Amino acid sequence: MCHAVKQLFCGMGVNPTVYELDEDPRGSDIERALIRLIGATSYSPPVPVVFIGGKLVGAMDRVMASHINGSLVPLLKEAGALWL
């Protein structure tokens, strides 16, 4: 799922900052905080979780829904991540 979100952003010309939790010594702590933040369960891990311009967009389902309904591009433009 993380790969799909990265590909979506890169395909749009956005260069995302990515934190690989499995490579971070604090990764499990960060994942627990994300679970609390988005209200996920430990059975449905929250990653990837996307923040745009410091604002929580959500997990992959929210990102894809935003992309489909057309609200993702304005968020990226507002954050200065997309110049088109």
Phi, psi and omega in degrees: 000321179299319179299319181296319179292317177299317179296320178302308182294315180297323178295336178272355182090016179262137178254090186286150168273127185240131174251114180273102185296330180287348178253356182261131180299336178262012186306317182291325176294318179296318180297319178297320178294321178294322177301315178294320184296317183259000177073028178278170175254163179293343178278341176235085184304145187279352186279141000281146171246133186246132172243135176235120182061033180081359180258135179289122172268314178131197180279183186304321181299321178289322179296312181294321177297320178295322178295314182293320183274001174088006182268352182287314182300314177300324176297316180293320178295315180300324181279353181080017182267346182225131187258351184288000000 
